[in-house]
Amino acid sequence: MDDHATGGALELMKYGLKKAKTEKVVVKGTLHVNPEVVTAAAQQVKLRDCVDGTDWLQYRLDGKLKNDVPGSHFRADATVLRKGSVWKVSYLYMHDAGTC
């Protein structure tokens, strides 16, 4: 993940993985994204999306469904920074379910 994210965005992703490990769940399915550029400059791009997670389901480690409640639509905001020739997500905020 260090190749793609830094700072708070990286910490958020690590937190999500640790939480899933603690809860002994795996999320399976297709995540549908279609981000839009909000602002763009030479070293920074701000993005916004209405992420469609309705094809995501949580599974226990034994392969059985944790429940049959799919994901939802939620707004996501991100900032991507350029350092040299590398772009990394530095800010990521995923809003509550149903926010778009």
Salt bridges, closest charged atoms under 4 A:
GLU23 OE2 - LYS19 NZ 3.97
ASP52 OD2 - HIS73 NE2 3.55
ASP55 OD2 - HIS32 NE2 2.73
ASP62 OD2 - ARG60 NH2 3.01
ASP77 OD1 - ARG48 NE 2.78
ASP77 OD2 - ARG75 NE 3.14
ASP77 OD2 - HIS95 NE2 2.64
